[in-house]
Amino acid sequence: MDILIHKLTCSSCGNIFNEPKILPCLHTFCKNCIEAFMAEGSAFCPVCNKKIGMRHIDELSDNVFLHSAFDMLALMKDRESFNCDVCDPGDSNSVAFFRCPECMQYLCELHGSAHLKARATKSHQLFTIDQLLSSWNLAHLNRPACCSQHFKEHLSSFCEQCDYPVCNICIVNEHKGHPHMAIDHASNIFKPTTSNLIGEAKPRIIELRDAISGIEEMCKNISENADLALDDIEECFNRQINTLMERRKQLVTEVQTCRMERLEALHEQRDRLQMRLLSVSEMYSFVNDAVKNGNAADYLDIKNAINEQLQAIIKHKEELDVVEEDYIAFHPNDIATQVAIKFLGYIDTRYAYPPLCTAEGPGLEIARRVEPTVFTVLTKDKKGKLLTRGSDNIEVIIEGKGRKDVQIIDNEDGSYTVTYIPIPISENVVHIYVKGLPILGSPFRVPFNVRDYTNITSPLIILGRYGLNIGEFRSPSGVAIDDKRCLLAVCDRDNIRIQIFDLASYEHVSSIDVSGHMQDGPFDIAIDGKGRLLTTDPKGNGIFVFDGDGNMLYKIGSRGQEAGQFGGLCYIAVDNANNIYICDSDNSRIQVFEERGTLVDCYGNYGNEMRQFNLPAGISIGSNSNIYIADRGNHRIQILDSNGQFIHAFGVRGSLNGEFDFPHGIATDVQNNVIVADHYNTRLQIFNSEGEIIHKIDNIILPHCVACDRCGHIYVTTKDNRIYVF
């Protein structure tokens, strides 16, 4: 009974519910309690603090789910008060003996027997009151649900248009013409969805309980560590107090010793002078009497002795100066003491917060050889400030390697030096944990050994052919790499779609139909750090932004010549901050937008000087943030810094190495090597970051757009409706 009473107790007033109402957050309170805290100006649930969102309490639903619990409590207290629902009121023999859950009726013994014999109800299962009390199955005590608009009318149907239960009167009046179904049928349709959600929510309850247990454990640990810190403080200060008392004793001893030594010396001097004074005084008195009172004969008899003694007194130089000084003082040196006290221990409450801890260094960028490579883990607190101590639990796991293959050195300043030997595979996956939780950016995918382009002679694979089917293309153009998800995106222009392939298997993953947004098909494409696909169309109608599932999010810009507009063919790239760079070919300029479409910069015009362009046809952002542009009509590559300032240009028209004939596409790898689709020379040319040629790949049929992944694999679209992978 205690459990049942707890279920029926309002958490606000502590009494049994009186007119229980359900808040939108599904917490239940008495009607009066809700009115009380709403009157006090609180519009939030006292349990979960969610906003109630109701202006009037009558907008809240009654908690009919508690009716069965109320009935069970009433049965337990006084079963004789429940009468048969079929008998006439006042019938003395109408005490309920059975309950029919299906009809939701209490029945006496007589009507219970008749219920089991009637054709319509003989299949119903009846439960005695004793069975109800012993089973505690509240579902057997459900009451009929009545319409709030038509009193005592049972809710028998479900209005599909209005999405709530209605009675028979509602169907012919307020909901006339609305599609509806039997309420039991509707319940059977919707319950599986709710049951699935319940199943999905159950682990959340376990997670919350575990989190609460973790919090309680943390509270316990905090109290224990606080007690240990207090004990350490007490011990430290007792130790310092003992040291201070010992120093005090030393100073007192020094003062007492000084006083004793000086007084002893002065007493000795005083005693010596007193004896001398006595001797001289007696002789002086004797001589004075002899001179004044003695006769001449007596005086002359001792004259020589008297004069000799007097001369001796006059000549003798006594030590009359005081042999000691009275200066004794204590200098406390308060400044030094205050400084010492200031540095006498400190309370360290900062701790490593894994989501803000970071890692950096060459060991997380590129693994060049099977030899030790290094990176640094920086532990930071919840405010993102670097810790200045070590001793945190740092764990580094390289997929495919054991923990013993990783060396971690605690630098005792909040940083940890990690050394490992890479595995010679396409990429090493590095997991970094602080106190068992992943740090910011973990796991890190580290490509192994940047591509040696000089040994490329033929494609690794050729994807597609002309056609309408999956994996086939009609005029493929833009191509982009999603290194995080290991995906390849291709603009299948004349099929008006974007095709997505898996980089590991080169299998088709999905297709995005863009015909509802761009009638002329997608032209060029880029993928930003959030996995969004940004594509342009051949007529410069704008930048179309899709999420990773192909849902259109928003459009940037329109056709035109003003800043923020596009002249026609547009090539696209994004940087690490998700800024968008547009190579506005027909307007011979570069435009830069932030990710939501605000114009940041616009520079360049038609010409052949530096920062001037002639129908540029490709753009790429290097890992050094420089901007690489295929200046098609000028047959050259221009390199600008991140602010659009000219750095360098290379190339002239021709067919020799390092020369171009209308370069169309451009890409950069992680080392800022430059890959150029040399269109009419039917080749790819590969240059280092200084513009010096490394390699060329001939016999590619009119290469158009090009992309490069983290491992240095090159993907190029061609006029023969294929994707060449090198």
SULPE-V57090 format. One record per residue. OMEGA is omega as a letter, one per 20 degrees, with the letter a starting at -180 (none if undefined). D_LAST is the distance of its C-alpha to the last C-alpha in Angstrom with 2 decimals. Layout:
{{OMEGA | D_LAST} {OMEGA | D_LAST}}
//
This chain:
{{a | 75.53} {r | 74.22} {a | 70.63} {r | 71.75} {r | 73.71} {r | 70.71} {a | 68.61} {a | 71.31} {r | 71.80} {a | 70.64} {r | 68.67} {a | 70.17} {r | 73.92} {r | 73.97} {r | 76.13} {a | 75.63} {r | 73.66} {a | 75.80} {a | 74.11} {r | 70.57} {a | 67.90} {r | 64.13} {r | 62.08} {r | 58.65} {r | 57.13} {r | 59.13} {a | 61.56} {r | 65.19} {r | 68.31} {r | 71.89} {a | 72.45} {r | 74.88} {r | 72.42} {r | 69.74} {a | 72.36} {a | 73.44} {r | 70.12} {r | 69.20} {r | 72.59} {r | 71.79} {r | 68.84} {r | 66.15} {a | 63.62} {r | 61.50} {a | 61.68} {a | 63.50} {a | 61.22} {r | 57.65} {r | 58.41} {a | 56.61} {a | 58.13} {r | 60.63} {r | 59.99} {r | 63.30} {a | 66.13} {a | 68.81} {a | 69.28} {r | 70.13} {r | 66.49} {a | 65.70} {r | 65.89} {r | 68.42} {a | 67.04} {a | 68.33} {r | 66.39} {a | 69.09} {a | 71.92} {r | 71.52} {r | 71.65} {a | 74.76} {r | 76.36} {r | 75.58} {r | 77.23} {r | 80.21} {a | 80.56} {a | 80.59} {a | 83.26} {a | 85.50} {a | 84.61} {a | 87.98} {r | 86.99} {a | 84.52} {r | 86.33} {a | 85.53} {a | 83.68} {a | 85.63} {r | 89.15} {r | 91.36} {r | 91.32} {r | 94.17} {a | 94.43} {a | 95.51} {a | 93.71} {r | 90.32} {a | 88.70} {r | 85.12} {r | 84.55} {r | 81.24} {r | 78.09} {a | 75.94} {a | 72.36} {r | 71.48} {a | 74.44} {a | 74.36} {r | 78.14} {a | 80.67} {r | 83.25} {a | 86.64} {a | 87.55} {a | 89.20} {r | 86.40} {r | 83.84} {r | 85.52} {a | 85.72} {a | 82.01} {a | 81.10} {a | 83.31} {a | 82.32} {a | 80.01} {a | 77.55} {a | 77.27} {r | 78.18} {a | 74.55} {r | 74.24} {r | 74.18} {r | 76.85} {r | 76.92} {r | 80.12} {r | 80.50} {r | 80.61} {r | 77.27} {a | 75.74} {a | 77.04} {a | 75.83} {a | 72.34} {r | 71.57} {a | 69.21} {r | 69.21} {r | 67.51} {a | 70.87} {a | 72.55} {r | 70.43} {r | 72.56} {r | 72.22} {a | 70.03} {a | 72.09} {r | 71.17} {a | 71.56} {a | 72.77} {a | 75.19} {r | 77.15} {r | 77.37} {a | 75.09} {r | 72.48} {a | 68.79} {a | 68.10} {r | 65.06} {r | 61.71} {a | 60.98} {a | 57.35} {a | 57.40} {r | 58.93} {r | 57.30} {a | 60.47} {r | 63.42} {r | 66.47} {a | 69.92} {r | 71.53} {r | 73.32} {a | 70.05} {a | 68.59} {r | 71.40} {a | 71.70} {a | 69.00} {a | 66.13} {r | 67.55} {r | 64.89} {r | 62.12} {a | 60.19} {r | 61.31} {r | 61.32} {a | 63.51} {r | 63.06} {r | 62.50} {r | 59.83} {r | 58.08} {r | 58.32} {r | 56.73} {a | 53.84} {a | 53.14} {r | 53.99} {r | 50.85} {r | 48.70} {r | 51.00} {r | 51.07} {r | 47.28} {r | 47.42} {r | 50.16} {r | 48.00} {a | 45.14} {a | 47.64} {r | 49.30} {r | 46.58} {r | 46.99} {r | 50.64} {r | 49.71} {a | 47.28} {r | 50.06} {r | 52.55} {r | 50.23} {r | 49.66} {r | 53.44} {r | 53.96} {r | 51.43} {r | 53.32} {r | 56.62} {r | 55.29} {r | 54.02} {r | 57.46} {a | 59.09} {r | 56.87} {r | 57.55} {r | 61.28} {a | 61.14} {r | 59.14} {r | 61.47} {r | 64.46} {r | 62.95} {r | 62.33} {r | 65.94} {r | 67.21} {r | 65.20} {a | 66.65} {a | 70.12} {a | 69.69} {a | 68.25} {r | 71.02} {r | 73.72} {r | 72.45} {r | 72.51} {r | 75.93} {r | 77.22} {r | 75.82} {r | 77.50} {r | 80.76} {r | 80.64} {r | 80.09} {r | 82.94} {r | 85.14} {a | 84.29} {r | 85.13} {r | 88.38} {r | 89.33} {a | 88.71} {a | 90.97} {r | 93.70} {r | 93.62} {r | 93.82} {a | 96.73} {a | 98.55} {a | 98.16} {r | 99.23} {r | 102.18} {r | 103.28} {a | 103.27} {r | 105.16} {r | 107.68} {r | 108.31} {r | 108.86} {a | 111.13} {a | 113.26} {a | 113.67} {r | 114.73} {r | 117.09} {r | 118.87} {r | 119.16} {r | 120.41} {a | 123.08} {a | 124.24} {a | 124.42} {a | 126.10} {a | 128.84} {a | 129.53} {r | 129.50} {r | 132.03} {a | 134.26} {a | 134.28} {r | 134.85} {a | 137.89} {a | 139.22} {a | 139.05} {a | 140.47} {a | 143.00} {r | 143.83} {a | 146.91} {a | 146.44} {a | 147.31} {a | 144.73} {a | 142.04} {a | 142.73} {a | 142.70} {a | 139.03} {a | 137.94} {r | 135.82} {a | 134.03} {a | 133.38} {r | 132.03} {a | 129.84} {r | 128.27} {r | 127.82} {r | 126.13} {r | 123.89} {a | 122.88} {a | 122.25} {a | 120.21} {r | 118.16} {r | 114.82} {r | 113.70} {a | 110.00} {r | 110.63} {r | 107.04} {a | 105.23} {a | 102.96} {r | 100.16} {a | 98.39} {a | 97.92} {r | 94.20} {a | 92.15} {r | 89.18} {r | 86.00} {a | 82.80} {a | 80.37} {a | 77.21} {a | 76.05} {r | 72.90} {r | 71.58} {r | 72.60} {r | 70.82} {r | 67.65} {r | 67.92} {a | 68.52} {a | 65.54} {r | 63.26} {r | 65.18} {r | 62.33} {a | 60.13} {a | 58.96} {r | 55.22} {r | 54.20} {a | 50.56} {a | 48.01} {r | 44.25} {a | 42.81} {a | 39.42} {r | 37.95} {r | 38.43} {a | 37.55} {r | 34.33} {a | 32.03} {r | 30.23} {a | 28.85} {a | 25.85} {r | 25.83} {a | 24.75} {a | 22.06} {r | 19.69} {a | 20.37} {a | 19.43} {r | 21.19} {r | 23.43} {a | 26.44} {r | 28.72} {a | 27.52} {r | 29.96} {a | 30.54} {r | 33.80} {r | 35.29} {r | 37.81} {a | 40.49} {a | 42.04} {a | 45.01} {r | 45.33} {r | 45.71} {r | 42.47} {a | 44.45} {r | 43.36} {a | 45.64} {r | 47.51} {r | 48.12} {r | 46.21} {r | 46.96} {a | 44.72} {a | 43.00} {r | 39.35} {r | 36.95} {a | 33.29} {r | 31.30} {a | 27.82} {r | 26.51} {r | 26.63} {r | 29.07} {r | 32.84} {a | 34.95} {a | 36.29} {a | 32.93} {r | 33.29} {r | 35.94} {r | 37.57} {r | 40.14} {a | 42.59} {r | 43.26} {r | 46.34} {a | 45.60} {r | 43.54} {a | 40.26} {r | 38.64} {a | 36.31} {r | 33.72} {r | 32.05} {r | 29.59} {a | 27.20} {r | 23.67} {a | 22.21} {r | 19.03} {a | 17.07} {r | 14.34} {r | 17.28} {r | 21.04} {a | 23.34} {r | 26.51} {r | 29.64} {a | 32.51} {r | 36.00} {a | 39.27} {r | 42.34} {a | 40.27} {a | 38.49} {r | 34.92} {r | 34.72} {r | 33.14} {a | 29.35} {j | 29.40} {r | 27.27} {r | 24.84} {a | 21.17} {r | 20.10} {a | 16.47} {r | 16.59} {r | 15.67} {a | 13.47} {r | 10.30} {a | 11.33} {a | 9.17} {a | 11.60} {r | 10.51} {r | 7.09} {a | 8.53} {a | 6.90} {r | 4.55} {r | 5.17} {r | 7.27} {a | 8.93} {r | 11.40} {r | 14.87} {a | 17.17} {r | 20.27} {a | 22.88} {a | 24.84} {r | 24.07} {a | 22.02} {r | 18.29} {a | 19.12} {r | 18.98} {a | 21.24} {r | 19.98} {a | 17.24} {a | 17.15} {r | 16.71} {a | 14.06} {a | 14.76} {r | 14.10} {a | 17.12} {a | 16.49} {a | 20.08} {r | 19.93} {a | 16.30} {r | 15.96} {r | 13.80} {a | 16.21} {r | 15.95} {r | 18.89} {a | 20.00} {a | 22.46} {r | 24.82} {r | 24.98} {r | 26.08} {r | 24.13} {r | 21.36} {a | 19.27} {a | 18.17} {r | 15.74} {a | 15.65} {a | 12.54} {a | 13.75} {a | 14.56} {r | 12.89} {r | 16.55} {a | 18.37} {a | 20.60} {r | 22.71} {r | 23.39} {r | 25.42} {a | 27.84} {a | 28.57} {r | 30.95} {a | 33.90} {a | 32.72} {a | 30.88} {a | 31.96} {r | 29.34} {r | 26.40} {a | 23.95} {r | 22.26} {a | 20.27} {r | 19.85} {r | 19.84} {a | 20.69} {a | 23.38} {r | 24.51} {r | 26.81} {r | 24.19} {r | 25.53} {r | 23.58} {a | 24.57} {r | 24.03} {r | 25.60} {a | 26.91} {a | 26.94} {r | 30.61} {a | 30.68} {r | 32.85} {r | 31.57} {a | 29.16} {a | 29.18} {r | 28.77} {r | 28.18} {a | 28.40} {r | 25.86} {r | 27.76} {r | 27.63} {r | 31.18} {a | 31.92} {r | 33.28} {a | 34.22} {a | 33.54} {r | 33.55} {a | 34.99} {a | 35.94} {r | 35.79} {a | 37.71} {r | 37.93} {r | 39.54} {a | 37.83} {r | 36.03} {a | 35.59} {a | 32.74} {a | 32.98} {r | 30.37} {r | 26.58} {r | 25.46} {a | 22.19} {r | 22.26} {r | 21.28} {r | 23.13} {a | 24.06} {r | 25.08} {r | 28.57} {r | 27.35} {a | 28.55} {r | 27.11} {a | 26.07} {r | 26.37} {a | 25.41} {a | 28.43} {a | 27.45} {r | 30.70} {r | 32.80} {a | 30.76} {r | 30.86} {r | 29.24} {a | 30.86} {r | 30.65} {r | 31.97} {a | 32.68} {r | 31.29} {r | 34.41} {r | 34.34} {a | 36.79} {a | 36.04} {a | 35.57} {r | 34.88} {a | 34.49} {a | 34.04} {r | 33.25} {a | 34.64} {r | 34.24} {a | 34.30} {r | 32.59} {r | 34.02} {a | 32.30} {r | 31.65} {a | 32.21} {r | 29.62} {a | 29.34} {a | 27.54} {a | 24.76} {r | 21.63} {a | 19.40} {r | 20.15} {r | 18.67} {a | 20.72} {r | 19.86} {r | 20.91} {r | 23.80} {r | 24.87} {a | 24.47} {a | 23.63} {a | 21.03} {r | 21.85} {a | 20.48} {a | 23.98} {a | 23.32} {r | 26.79} {r | 27.26} {a | 23.99} {r | 23.30} {r | 21.80} {r | 24.55} {r | 24.55} {r | 27.33} {a | 28.59} {r | 29.03} {r | 32.37} {r | 31.01} {a | 32.46} {r | 30.92} {a | 29.30} {r | 27.44} {r | 25.92} {r | 24.02} {r | 23.28} {r | 25.54} {r | 25.36} {a | 24.28} {r | 21.67} {r | 21.77} {a | 19.35} {r | 19.75} {a | 21.36} {r | 20.42} {a | 21.57} {r | 21.68} {a | 18.66} {a | 17.95} {a | 15.51} {r | 14.89} {r | 13.46} {r | 14.36} {a | 13.28} {r | 16.08} {a | 17.14} {r | 17.42} {a | 14.97} {r | 14.53} {a | 11.57} {r | 13.38} {a | 13.00} {a | 15.51} {a | 16.87} {r | 19.43} {r | 17.91} {a | 15.07} {r | 12.38} {r | 10.44} {a | 12.46} {a | 12.07} {r | 15.53} {a | 17.35} {r | 19.81} {a | 22.46} {r | 20.67} {a | 20.23} {r | 17.29} {a | 14.96} {r | 12.51} {r | 11.68} {a | 9.34} {r | 11.98} {r | 13.01} {a | 11.40} {r | 14.43} {r | 15.78} {a | 12.97} {a | 14.87} {a | 13.78} {r | 10.91} {a | 10.66} {r | 9.53} {a | 10.82} {a | 13.21} {r | 11.10} {r | 8.78} {a | 5.70} {r | 5.04} {a | 6.64} {r | 8.52} {a | 11.72} {a | 13.24} {a | 16.81} {r | 16.49} {r | 16.34} {r | 12.87} {r | 9.89} {r | 6.52} {a | 3.82} {none | 0.00}}
//
